[in-house]
Amino acid sequence: VTIKEPELMSKPRVQELVKNSTLAGFTKYLGILTLGILICKLLIVEDYET
């Protein structure tokens, strides 16, 4: 059963979707950044051990 939403309801939902996608993109970027930092730290630790 599909319930048709009034236009007033759909606009905030679109904004929410945009916000969620921006948040997802930011989280993805943050994750890559954290991974990069961790790899760098691991490489530095390996350099210290040798």
PQR file of N, CA, C, O and H, with PARSE charges and radii, in Angstrom:
ATOM      1  N   VAL A   1       0.854  -1.198   0.000 -0.4000 1.5000
ATOM      2  CA  VAL A   1       0.000   0.000   0.000 -0.0000 2.0000
ATOM      3  C   VAL A   1       0.888   1.245   0.000  0.5500 1.7000
ATOM      4  O   VAL A   1       1.697   1.445   0.906 -0.5500 1.4000
ATOM      5  N   THR A   2       0.725   2.073  -1.024 -0.4000 1.5000
ATOM      6  CA  THR A   2       1.524   3.298  -1.115 -0.0000 2.0000
ATOM      7  C   THR A   2       0.704   4.488  -0.649  0.5500 1.7000
ATOM      8  O   THR A   2      -0.390   4.747  -1.151 -0.5500 1.4000
ATOM      9  H   THR A   2       0.068   1.910  -1.760  0.4000 1.0000
ATOM     10  N   ILE A   3       1.251   5.199   0.314 -0.4000 1.5000
ATOM     11  CA  ILE A   3       0.571   6.378   0.847 -0.0000 2.0000
ATOM     12  C   ILE A   3       1.209   7.617   0.226  0.5500 1.7000
ATOM     13  O   ILE A   3       2.403   7.864   0.395 -0.5500 1.4000
ATOM     14  H   ILE A   3       2.139   4.988   0.722  0.4000 1.0000
ATOM     15  N   LYS A   4       0.406   8.387  -0.488 -0.4000 1.5000
ATOM     16  CA  LYS A   4       0.915   9.613  -1.111 -0.0000 2.0000
ATOM     17  C   LYS A   4       1.048  10.695  -0.051  0.5500 1.7000
ATOM     18  O   LYS A   4       0.090  11.029   0.646 -0.5500 1.4000
ATOM     19  H   LYS A   4      -0.564   8.186  -0.625  0.4000 1.0000
ATOM     20  N   GLU A   5       2.254  11.233   0.053 -0.4000 1.5000
ATOM     21  CA  GLU A   5       2.506  12.275   1.049 -0.0000 2.0000
ATOM     22  C   GLU A   5       2.183  13.647   0.480  0.5500 1.7000
ATOM     23  O   GLU A   5       2.424  13.902  -0.700 -0.5500 1.4000
ATOM     24  H   GLU A   5       3.032  10.961  -0.513  0.4000 1.0000
ATOM     25  N   PRO A   6       1.641  14.529   1.302 -0.5600 1.5000
ATOM     26  CA  PRO A   6       1.454  15.914   0.858  0.2800 2.0000
ATOM     27  C   PRO A   6       2.801  16.602   0.634  0.5500 1.7000
ATOM     28  O   PRO A   6       3.813  16.205   1.212 -0.5500 1.4000
ATOM     29  N   GLU A   7       2.806  17.625  -0.201 -0.4000 1.5000
ATOM     30  CA  GLU A   7       4.062  18.285  -0.553 -0.0000 2.0000
ATOM     31  C   GLU A   7       4.786  18.859   0.663  0.5500 1.7000
ATOM     32  O   GLU A   7       6.016  18.894   0.699 -0.5500 1.4000
ATOM     33  H   GLU A   7       1.984  17.948  -0.671  0.4000 1.0000
ATOM     34  N   LEU A   8       4.027  19.303   1.648 -0.4000 1.5000
ATOM     35  CA  LEU A   8       4.637  19.850   2.857 -0.0000 2.0000
ATOM     36  C   LEU A   8       5.465  18.797   3.587  0.5500 1.7000
ATOM     37  O   LEU A   8       6.468  19.121   4.224 -0.5500 1.4000
ATOM     38  H   LEU A   8       3.028  19.275   1.618  0.4000 1.0000
ATOM     39  N   MET A   9       5.045  17.541   3.494 -0.4000 1.5000
ATOM     40  CA  MET A   9       5.761  16.453   4.151 -0.0000 2.0000
ATOM     41  C   MET A   9       7.013  16.051   3.381  0.5500 1.7000
ATOM     42  O   MET A   9       8.007  15.640   3.979 -0.5500 1.4000
ATOM     43  H   MET A   9       4.231  17.278   2.976  0.4000 1.0000
ATOM     44  N   SER A  10       6.967  16.169   2.064 -0.4000 1.5000
ATOM     45  CA  SER A  10       8.075  15.677   1.248 -0.0000 2.0000
ATOM     46  C   SER A  10       9.293  16.597   1.293  0.5500 1.7000
ATOM     47  O   SER A  10      10.425  16.130   1.175 -0.5500 1.4000
ATOM     48  H   SER A  10       6.159  16.503   1.578  0.4000 1.0000
ATOM     49  N   LYS A  11       9.071  17.893   1.462 -0.4000 1.5000
ATOM     50  CA  LYS A  11      10.203  18.821   1.466 -0.0000 2.0000
ATOM     51  C   LYS A  11      11.188  18.580   2.614  0.5500 1.7000
ATOM     52  O   LYS A  11      12.389  18.497   2.359 -0.5500 1.4000
ATOM     53  H   LYS A  11       8.150  18.273   1.558  0.4000 1.0000
ATOM     54  N   PRO A  12      10.733  18.465   3.863 -0.5600 1.5000
ATOM     55  CA  PRO A  12      11.680  18.161   4.942  0.2800 2.0000
ATOM     56  C   PRO A  12      12.372  16.812   4.744  0.5500 1.7000
ATOM     57  O   PRO A  12      13.523  16.635   5.143 -0.5500 1.4000
ATOM     58  N   ARG A  13      11.671  15.874   4.134 -0.4000 1.5000
ATOM     59  CA  ARG A  13      12.266  14.553   3.893 -0.0000 2.0000
ATOM     60  C   ARG A  13      13.409  14.653   2.899  0.5500 1.7000
ATOM     61  O   ARG A  13      14.423  13.969   3.038 -0.5500 1.4000
ATOM     62  H   ARG A  13      10.736  16.019   3.810  0.4000 1.0000
ATOM     63  N   VAL A  14      13.245  15.507   1.892 -0.4000 1.5000
ATOM     64  CA  VAL A  14      14.319  15.720   0.918 -0.0000 2.0000
ATOM     65  C   VAL A  14      15.527  16.333   1.609  0.5500 1.7000
ATOM     66  O   VAL A  14      16.663  15.922   1.374 -0.5500 1.4000
ATOM     67  H   VAL A  14      12.421  16.062   1.779  0.4000 1.0000
ATOM     68  N   GLN A  15      15.272  17.323   2.467 -0.4000 1.5000
ATOM     69  CA  GLN A  15      16.352  17.954   3.225 -0.0000 2.0000
ATOM     70  C   GLN A  15      17.060  16.932   4.109  0.5500 1.7000
ATOM     71  O   GLN A  15      18.283  16.954   4.245 -0.5500 1.4000
ATOM     72  H   GLN A  15      14.349  17.657   2.658  0.4000 1.0000
ATOM     73  N   GLU A  16      16.282  16.046   4.701 -0.4000 1.5000
ATOM     74  CA  GLU A  16      16.837  15.001   5.558 -0.0000 2.0000
ATOM     75  C   GLU A  16      17.724  14.061   4.751  0.5500 1.7000
ATOM     76  O   GLU A  16      18.796  13.656   5.200 -0.5500 1.4000
ATOM     77  H   GLU A  16      15.288  16.028   4.590  0.4000 1.0000
ATOM     78  N   LEU A  17      17.258  13.722   3.551 -0.4000 1.5000
ATOM     79  CA  LEU A  17      18.027  12.860   2.656 -0.0000 2.0000
ATOM     80  C   LEU A  17      19.351  13.503   2.280  0.5500 1.7000
ATOM     81  O   LEU A  17      20.395  12.851   2.284 -0.5500 1.4000
ATOM     82  H   LEU A  17      16.387  14.052   3.185  0.4000 1.0000
ATOM     83  N   VAL A  18      19.297  14.788   1.956 -0.4000 1.5000
ATOM     84  CA  VAL A  18      20.518  15.517   1.603 -0.0000 2.0000
ATOM     85  C   VAL A  18      21.468  15.550   2.792  0.5500 1.7000
ATOM     86  O   VAL A  18      22.674  15.351   2.646 -0.5500 1.4000
ATOM     87  H   VAL A  18      18.449  15.318   1.953  0.4000 1.0000
ATOM     88  N   LYS A  19      20.908  15.803   3.972 -0.4000 1.5000
ATOM     89  CA  LYS A  19      21.713  15.857   5.193 -0.0000 2.0000
ATOM     90  C   LYS A  19      22.363  14.502   5.455  0.5500 1.7000
ATOM     91  O   LYS A  19      23.539  14.424   5.812 -0.5500 1.4000
ATOM     92  H   LYS A  19      19.928  15.965   4.091  0.4000 1.0000
ATOM     93  N   ASN A  20      21.579  13.430   5.272 -0.4000 1.5000
ATOM     94  CA  ASN A  20      22.084  12.078   5.498 -0.0000 2.0000
ATOM     95  C   ASN A  20      23.187  11.723   4.517  0.5500 1.7000
ATOM     96  O   ASN A  20      24.179  11.104   4.900 -0.5500 1.4000
ATOM     97  H   ASN A  20      20.624  13.493   4.983  0.4000 1.0000
ATOM     98  N   SER A  21      23.025  12.111   3.245 -0.4000 1.5000
ATOM     99  CA  SER A  21      24.036  11.794   2.245 -0.0000 2.0000
ATOM    100  C   SER A  21      25.314  12.589   2.500  0.5500 1.7000
ATOM    101  O   SER A  21      26.418  12.090   2.284 -0.5500 1.4000
ATOM    102  H   SER A  21      22.218  12.614   2.934  0.4000 1.0000
ATOM    103  N   THR A  22      25.152  13.836   2.964 -0.4000 1.5000
ATOM    104  CA  THR A  22      26.313  14.652   3.302 -0.0000 2.0000
ATOM    105  C   THR A  22      27.040  14.036   4.490  0.5500 1.7000
ATOM    106  O   THR A  22      28.269  13.974   4.514 -0.5500 1.4000
ATOM    107  H   THR A  22      24.255  14.241   3.140  0.4000 1.0000
ATOM    108  N   LEU A  23      26.269  13.581   5.473 -0.4000 1.5000
ATOM    109  CA  LEU A  23      26.829  12.949   6.660 -0.0000 2.0000
ATOM    110  C   LEU A  23      27.551  11.662   6.283  0.5500 1.7000
ATOM    111  O   LEU A  23      28.625  11.366   6.806 -0.5500 1.4000
ATOM    112  H   LEU A  23      25.271  13.632   5.453  0.4000 1.0000
ATOM    113  N   ALA A  24      26.952  10.898   5.369 -0.4000 1.5000
ATOM    114  CA  ALA A  24      27.564   9.652   4.911 -0.0000 2.0000
ATOM    115  C   ALA A  24      28.881   9.938   4.200  0.5500 1.7000
ATOM    116  O   ALA A  24      29.872   9.238   4.408 -0.5500 1.4000
ATOM    117  H   ALA A  24      26.080  11.138   4.943  0.4000 1.0000
ATOM    118  N   GLY A  25      28.885  10.966   3.364 -0.4000 1.5000
ATOM    119  CA  GLY A  25      30.105  11.353   2.659 -0.0000 2.0000
ATOM    120  C   GLY A  25      31.186  11.796   3.630  0.5500 1.7000
ATOM    121  O   GLY A  25      32.358  11.459   3.460 -0.5500 1.4000
ATOM    122  H   GLY A  25      28.079  11.534   3.195  0.4000 1.0000
ATOM    123  N   PHE A  26      30.791  12.552   4.647 -0.4000 1.5000
ATOM    124  CA  PHE A  26      31.729  13.043   5.653 -0.0000 2.0000
ATOM    125  C   PHE A  26      32.292  11.887   6.467  0.5500 1.7000
ATOM    126  O   PHE A  26      33.487  11.846   6.759 -0.5500 1.4000
ATOM    127  H   PHE A  26      29.839  12.826   4.784  0.4000 1.0000
ATOM    128  N   THR A  27      31.416  10.943   6.834 -0.4000 1.5000
ATOM    129  CA  THR A  27      31.840   9.775   7.603 -0.0000 2.0000
ATOM    130  C   THR A  27      32.823   8.937   6.796  0.5500 1.7000
ATOM    131  O   THR A  27      33.819   8.444   7.325 -0.5500 1.4000
ATOM    132  H   THR A  27      30.445  10.977   6.597  0.4000 1.0000
ATOM    133  N   LYS A  28      32.526   8.781   5.498 -0.4000 1.5000
ATOM    134  CA  LYS A  28      33.398   8.031   4.594 -0.0000 2.0000
ATOM    135  C   LYS A  28      34.767   8.700   4.533  0.5500 1.7000
ATOM    136  O   LYS A  28      35.795   8.032   4.640 -0.5500 1.4000
ATOM    137  H   LYS A  28      31.716   9.182   5.069  0.4000 1.0000
ATOM    138  N   TYR A  29      34.777  10.031   4.360 -0.4000 1.5000
ATOM    139  CA  TYR A  29      36.016  10.805   4.286 -0.0000 2.0000
ATOM    140  C   TYR A  29      36.795  10.685   5.586  0.5500 1.7000
ATOM    141  O   TYR A  29      38.015  10.522   5.582 -0.5500 1.4000
ATOM    142  H   TYR A  29      33.942  10.574   4.273  0.4000 1.0000
ATOM    143  N   LEU A  30      36.067  10.768   6.708 -0.4000 1.5000
ATOM    144  CA  LEU A  30      36.681  10.666   8.027 -0.0000 2.0000
ATOM    145  C   LEU A  30      37.298   9.284   8.219  0.5500 1.7000
ATOM    146  O   LEU A  30      38.385   9.150   8.781 -0.5500 1.4000
ATOM    147  H   LEU A  30      35.076  10.901   6.712  0.4000 1.0000
ATOM    148  N   GLY A  31      36.585   8.255   7.743 -0.4000 1.5000
ATOM    149  CA  GLY A  31      37.079   6.886   7.844 -0.0000 2.0000
ATOM    150  C   GLY A  31      38.360   6.680   7.061  0.5500 1.7000
ATOM    151  O   GLY A  31      39.295   6.040   7.542 -0.5500 1.4000
ATOM    152  H   GLY A  31      35.702   8.364   7.287  0.4000 1.0000
ATOM    153  N   ILE A  32      38.401   7.228   5.840 -0.4000 1.5000
ATOM    154  CA  ILE A  32      39.597   7.121   5.000 -0.0000 2.0000
ATOM    155  C   ILE A  32      40.757   7.858   5.658  0.5500 1.7000
ATOM    156  O   ILE A  32      41.892   7.381   5.663 -0.5500 1.4000
ATOM    157  H   ILE A  32      37.641   7.748   5.449  0.4000 1.0000
ATOM    158  N   LEU A  33      40.446   9.045   6.219 -0.4000 1.5000
ATOM    159  CA  LEU A  33      41.456   9.854   6.888 -0.0000 2.0000
ATOM    160  C   LEU A  33      42.033   9.110   8.090  0.5500 1.7000
ATOM    161  O   LEU A  33      43.248   9.078   8.285 -0.5500 1.4000
ATOM    162  H   LEU A  33      39.524   9.432   6.214  0.4000 1.0000
ATOM    163  N   THR A  34      41.149   8.509   8.895 -0.4000 1.5000
ATOM    164  CA  THR A  34      41.568   7.755  10.077 -0.0000 2.0000
ATOM    165  C   THR A  34      42.427   6.565   9.676  0.5500 1.7000
ATOM    166  O   THR A  34      43.439   6.275  10.314 -0.5500 1.4000
ATOM    167  H   THR A  34      40.162   8.535   8.737  0.4000 1.0000
ATOM    168  N   LEU A  35      42.011   5.875   8.607 -0.4000 1.5000
ATOM    169  CA  LEU A  35      42.774   4.743   8.096 -0.0000 2.0000
ATOM    170  C   LEU A  35      44.165   5.178   7.671  0.5500 1.7000
ATOM    171  O   LEU A  35      45.154   4.507   7.969 -0.5500 1.4000
ATOM    172  H   LEU A  35      41.189   6.111   8.090  0.4000 1.0000
ATOM    173  N   GLY A  36      44.238   6.301   6.976 -0.4000 1.5000
ATOM    174  CA  GLY A  36      45.524   6.834   6.526 -0.0000 2.0000
ATOM    175  C   GLY A  36      46.443   7.136   7.696  0.5500 1.7000
ATOM    176  O   GLY A  36      47.631   6.813   7.667 -0.5500 1.4000
ATOM    177  H   GLY A  36      43.435   6.846   6.735  0.4000 1.0000
ATOM    178  N   ILE A  37      45.881   7.759   8.730 -0.4000 1.5000
ATOM    179  CA  ILE A  37      46.665   8.110   9.918 -0.0000 2.0000
ATOM    180  C   ILE A  37      47.160   6.843  10.612  0.5500 1.7000
ATOM    181  O   ILE A  37      48.310   6.776  11.046 -0.5500 1.4000
ATOM    182  H   ILE A  37      44.917   8.021   8.753  0.4000 1.0000
ATOM    183  N   LEU A  38      46.286   5.839  10.714 -0.4000 1.5000
ATOM    184  CA  LEU A  38      46.660   4.573  11.347 -0.0000 2.0000
ATOM    185  C   LEU A  38      47.782   3.889  10.588  0.5500 1.7000
ATOM    186  O   LEU A  38      48.719   3.373  11.198 -0.5500 1.4000
ATOM    187  H   LEU A  38      45.352   5.894  10.361  0.4000 1.0000
ATOM    188  N   ILE A  39      47.696   3.878   9.252 -0.4000 1.5000
ATOM    189  CA  ILE A  39      48.733   3.252   8.428 -0.0000 2.0000
ATOM    190  C   ILE A  39      50.055   3.993   8.613  0.5500 1.7000
ATOM    191  O   ILE A  39      51.110   3.372   8.735 -0.5500 1.4000
ATOM    192  H   ILE A  39      46.934   4.296   8.757  0.4000 1.0000
ATOM    193  N   CYS A  40      49.989   5.335   8.633 -0.4000 1.5000
ATOM    194  CA  CYS A  40      51.193   6.137   8.843 -0.0000 2.0000
ATOM    195  C   CYS A  40      51.817   5.830  10.197  0.5500 1.7000
ATOM    196  O   CYS A  40      53.035   5.690  10.308 -0.5500 1.4000
ATOM    197  H   CYS A  40      49.131   5.839   8.534  0.4000 1.0000
ATOM    198  N   LYS A  41      50.979   5.725  11.231 -0.4000 1.5000
ATOM    199  CA  LYS A  41      51.473   5.420  12.578 -0.0000 2.0000
ATOM    200  C   LYS A  41      52.139   4.048  12.607  0.5500 1.7000
ATOM    201  O   LYS A  41      53.186   3.872  13.229 -0.5500 1.4000
ATOM    202  H   LYS A  41      49.989   5.838  11.141  0.4000 1.0000
ATOM    203  N   LEU A  42      51.523   3.077  11.931 -0.4000 1.5000
ATOM    204  CA  LEU A  42      52.087   1.732  11.873 -0.0000 2.0000
ATOM    205  C   LEU A  42      53.441   1.743  11.178  0.5500 1.7000
ATOM    206  O   LEU A  42      54.375   1.077  11.624 -0.5500 1.4000
ATOM    207  H   LEU A  42      50.672   3.220  11.426  0.4000 1.0000
ATOM    208  N   LEU A  43      53.550   2.495  10.091 -0.4000 1.5000
ATOM    209  CA  LEU A  43      54.806   2.580   9.351 -0.0000 2.0000
ATOM    210  C   LEU A  43      55.881   3.245  10.193  0.5500 1.7000
ATOM    211  O   LEU A  43      57.040   2.830  10.172 -0.5500 1.4000
ATOM    212  H   LEU A  43      52.791   3.037   9.729  0.4000 1.0000
ATOM    213  N   ILE A  44      55.493   4.287  10.941 -0.4000 1.5000
ATOM    214  CA  ILE A  44      56.442   4.990  11.804 -0.0000 2.0000
ATOM    215  C   ILE A  44      56.921   4.061  12.917  0.5500 1.7000
ATOM    216  O   ILE A  44      58.107   4.041  13.246 -0.5500 1.4000
ATOM    217  H   ILE A  44      54.552   4.624  10.958  0.4000 1.0000
ATOM    218  N   VAL A  45      55.996   3.290  13.498 -0.4000 1.5000
ATOM    219  CA  VAL A  45      56.347   2.337  14.554 -0.0000 2.0000
ATOM    220  C   VAL A  45      57.325   1.299  14.011  0.5500 1.7000
ATOM    221  O   VAL A  45      58.291   0.937  14.682 -0.5500 1.4000
ATOM    222  H   VAL A  45      55.033   3.306  13.231  0.4000 1.0000
ATOM    223  N   GLU A  46      57.071   0.823  12.792 -0.4000 1.5000
ATOM    224  CA  GLU A  46      57.967  -0.160  12.175 -0.0000 2.0000
ATOM    225  C   GLU A  46      59.354   0.433  11.968  0.5500 1.7000
ATOM    226  O   GLU A  46      60.360  -0.256  12.141 -0.5500 1.4000
ATOM    227  H   GLU A  46      56.286   1.117  12.247  0.4000 1.0000
ATOM    228  N   ASP A  47      59.411   1.708  11.599 -0.4000 1.5000
ATOM    229  CA  ASP A  47      60.696   2.376  11.402 -0.0000 2.0000
ATOM    230  C   ASP A  47      61.466   2.480  12.717  0.5500 1.7000
ATOM    231  O   ASP A  47      62.687   2.324  12.743 -0.5500 1.4000
ATOM    232  H   ASP A  47      58.595   2.268  11.458  0.4000 1.0000
ATOM    233  N   TYR A  48      60.746   2.742  13.802 -0.4000 1.5000
ATOM    234  CA  TYR A  48      61.395   2.851  15.106 -0.0000 2.0000
ATOM    235  C   TYR A  48      61.942   1.506  15.576  0.5500 1.7000
ATOM    236  O   TYR A  48      62.991   1.447  16.218 -0.5500 1.4000
ATOM    237  H   TYR A  48      59.754   2.868  13.781  0.4000 1.0000
ATOM    238  N   GLU A  49      61.231   0.429  15.256 -0.4000 1.5000
ATOM    239  CA  GLU A  49      61.630  -0.898  15.721 -0.0000 2.0000
ATOM    240  C   GLU A  49      62.883  -1.402  15.012  0.5500 1.7000
ATOM    241  O   GLU A  49      63.669  -2.144  15.602 -0.5500 1.4000
ATOM    242  H   GLU A  49      60.379   0.477  14.735  0.4000 1.0000
ATOM    243  N   THR A  50      63.077  -1.012  13.766 -0.4000 1.5000
ATOM    244  CA  THR A  50      64.239  -1.505  13.012 -0.0000 2.0000
ATOM    245  C   THR A  50      65.484  -0.706  13.331  0.5500 1.7000
ATOM    246  O   THR A  50      66.553  -0.983  12.787 -0.5500 1.4000
ATOM    247  H   THR A  50      62.439  -0.409  13.287  0.4000 1.0000
TER
END
